[in-house]
């Protein structure tokens, strides 16, 4: 008699996997390998579902379940402004194609439910929350609804400082932003009963900040890191903007002495960091401690993930990379994360699943990958083994 796929009873291989994953003595790496071996036995060519198989094994190993699910998804966006993005007349470097005031306008759109992340969260049945951890004050104070957007009680007033002239934040501010990220993540996941979290960011100038952080932490040549960021052109190519960013970051590396920041995440955040990047790193640390998988958006979120992994290598377990960024620096960050995972005996996360020329931010790439994570769960619990298919009576 064919197995009953409605409730999975009678499926001996799946039942055996369920028992094995429930063993508390099993490490994440052991559970991951158990699931990968099971996936190899399914009615498909070995490895034929590519990145989806890494997603499936990672989620199942984290949940210690042969029938994992990520039906309840939570998207948490952190927003902050960057001193380096201010106009030169205000003490900044004018590093972006857009004025700093755009950050606040993006949040207003999110609060009204009309921004990119708003539409994608609704269409993919994802709960959305946005936390202002350091927006600069506008000409008039906008009152957030608190239904979607809210201000952190420990918000970094006015955003970070211009890191070409001074430290972006104090050590106390860095630690406070990380703590805020942890608390907001824990609270939102608990409220939503979240099984997976998607992090996102809003902050004009944060591609420059992310490139500076990667340069500081890895020692990579600045010229090989920078892209256009939030461009005003359709193809995202603007050599003038790139040249300006390279010059700004080189100036910052010289000011802070790049060699003193190598491999020192908290010190690098203090020197050239962003409040929203520190908050996302904190959120990832919290998610990892709770074995919650994370869909990692593009360049800026990957930078935060790299920082979180440098603080705690266990974070590499929970990372599902969603989208390949147009920013060259993401490749460096991904390689760094892979090296951290490998040196700690943790399966290296696969490269980003989507390559769609995305560069919007707001967790849009992560939100687009939610159906992939849900499909990965279905593969583990619902796809038949080759033996089961061969045993079917036609």
NORZI-V38328 format. One record per residue. N is the residue number from 0. RES is the residue in one small letter. D_FIRST is the distance of its C-alpha to the first C-alpha in whole Angstrom. Layout:
# NORZI-V38328
[[N:RES:D_FIRST] [N:RES:D_FIRST]]
This chain:
# NORZI-V38328
[[0:x:0] [1:x:4] [2:x:6] [3:x:9] [4:x:12] [5:x:14] [6:x:15] [7:x:13] [8:x:12] [9:x:10] [10:x:11] [11:x:13] [12:x:16] [13:x:17] [14:x:17] [15:x:19] [16:x:21] [17:x:22] [18:x:23] [19:x:25] [20:x:27] [21:x:28] [22:x:30] [23:x:34] [24:x:35] [25:x:33] [26:x:36] [27:x:35] [28:x:35] [29:x:33] [30:x:30] [31:x:31] [32:x:30] [33:x:27] [34:x:26] [35:x:27] [36:x:25] [37:x:22] [38:x:23] [39:x:24] [40:x:20] [41:x:19] [42:x:18] [43:x:22] [44:x:25] [45:x:26] [46:x:29] [47:x:28] [48:x:28] [49:x:32] [50:x:33] [51:x:30] [52:x:29] [53:x:32] [54:x:32] [55:x:28] [56:x:29] [57:x:32] [58:x:31] [59:x:28] [60:x:30] [61:x:33] [62:x:31] [63:x:29] [64:x:25] [65:x:22] [66:x:22] [67:x:26] [68:x:28] [69:x:31] [70:x:31] [71:x:35] [72:x:37] [73:x:41] [74:x:43] [75:x:47] [76:x:50] [77:x:53] [78:x:56] [79:x:59] [80:x:63] [81:x:64] [82:x:68] [83:x:68] [84:x:67] [85:x:70] [86:x:72] [87:x:75] [88:x:78] [89:x:75] [90:x:75] [91:x:72] [92:x:71] [93:x:70] [94:x:67] [95:x:65] [96:x:65] [97:x:64] [98:x:67] [99:x:66] [100:x:66] [101:x:63] [102:x:60] [103:x:61] [104:x:61] [105:x:57] [106:x:57] [107:x:58] [108:x:56] [109:x:53] [110:x:55] [111:x:55] [112:x:51] [113:x:52] [114:x:52] [115:x:49] [116:x:47] [117:x:47] [118:x:46] [119:x:43] [120:x:42] [121:x:42] [122:x:40] [123:x:37] [124:x:37] [125:x:39] [126:x:42] [127:x:45] [128:x:48] [129:x:51] [130:x:54] [131:x:57] [132:x:58] [133:x:62] [134:x:62] [135:x:66] [136:x:68] [137:x:69] [138:x:72] [139:x:70] [140:x:68] [141:x:65] [142:x:63] [143:x:59] [144:x:57] [145:x:55] [146:x:52] [147:x:51] [148:x:54] [149:x:56] [150:x:59] [151:x:58] [152:x:61] [153:x:61] [154:x:62] [155:x:64] [156:x:67] [157:x:68] [158:x:65] [159:x:66] [160:x:69] [161:x:70] [162:x:69] [163:x:71] [164:x:74] [165:x:72] [166:x:69] [167:x:67] [168:x:66] [169:x:67] [170:x:65] [171:x:65] [172:x:64] [173:x:61] [174:x:60] [175:x:60] [176:x:58] [177:x:55] [178:x:55] [179:x:55] [180:x:52] [181:x:50] [182:x:51] [183:x:50] [184:x:47] [185:x:46] [186:x:47] [187:x:45] [188:x:42] [189:x:42] [190:x:43] [191:x:40] [192:x:38] [193:x:37] [194:x:35] [195:x:36] [196:x:40] [197:x:42] [198:x:46] [199:x:48] [200:x:52] [201:x:55] [202:x:58] [203:x:61] [204:x:62] [205:x:59] [206:x:58] [207:x:61] [208:x:61] [209:x:57] [210:x:59] [211:x:62] [212:x:59] [213:x:57] [214:x:60] [215:x:62] [216:x:59] [217:x:58] [218:x:61] [219:x:60] [220:x:63] [221:x:63] [222:x:64] [223:x:60] [224:x:59] [225:x:60] [226:x:59] [227:x:60] [228:x:58] [229:x:58] [230:x:60] [231:x:62] [232:x:60] [233:x:57] [234:x:57] [235:x:57] [236:x:60] [237:x:63] [238:x:65] [239:x:68] [240:x:66] [241:x:64] [242:x:68] [243:x:69] [244:x:66] [245:x:66] [246:x:70] [247:x:69] [248:x:66] [249:x:69] [250:x:71] [251:x:69] [252:x:68] [253:x:72] [254:x:73] [255:x:70] [256:x:70] [257:x:67] [258:x:67] [259:x:67] [260:x:64] [261:x:61] [262:x:58] [263:x:60] [264:x:58] [265:x:60] [266:x:63] [267:x:62] [268:x:61] [269:x:64] [270:x:66] [271:x:64] [272:x:61] [273:x:60] [274:x:59] [275:x:56] [276:x:55] [277:x:55] [278:x:54] [279:x:50] [280:x:51] [281:x:51] [282:x:48] [283:x:46] [284:x:47] [285:x:46] [286:x:43] [287:x:42] [288:x:43] [289:x:40] [290:x:38] [291:x:38] [292:x:37] [293:x:40] [294:x:39] [295:x:43] [296:x:45] [297:x:47] [298:x:51] [299:x:52] [300:x:49] [301:x:48] [302:x:52] [303:x:51] [304:x:48] [305:x:50] [306:x:52] [307:x:50] [308:x:48] [309:x:52] [310:x:52] [311:x:49] [312:x:47] [313:x:44] [314:x:44] [315:x:42] [316:x:39] [317:x:38] [318:x:40] [319:x:38] [320:x:40] [321:x:40] [322:x:43] [323:x:45] [324:x:49] [325:x:52] [326:x:54] [327:x:54] [328:x:54] [329:x:51] [330:x:50] [331:x:52] [332:x:51] [333:x:47] [334:x:48] [335:x:50] [336:x:47] [337:x:45] [338:x:48] [339:x:48] [340:x:44] [341:x:44] [342:x:47] [343:x:45] [344:x:42] [345:x:40] [346:x:38] [347:x:40] [348:x:39] [349:x:38] [350:x:41] [351:x:41] [352:x:38] [353:x:40] [354:x:43] [355:x:45] [356:x:49] [357:x:48] [358:x:51] [359:x:52] [360:x:51] [361:x:50] [362:x:46] [363:x:45] [364:x:44] [365:x:42] [366:x:41] [367:x:40] [368:x:37] [369:x:35] [370:x:33] [371:x:32] [372:x:32] [373:x:29] [374:x:27] [375:x:27] [376:x:26] [377:x:23] [378:x:22] [379:x:22] [380:x:19] [381:x:17] [382:x:17] [383:x:14] [384:x:15] [385:x:15] [386:x:13] [387:x:10] [388:x:12] [389:x:12] [390:x:8] [391:x:8] [392:x:8] [393:x:11]]
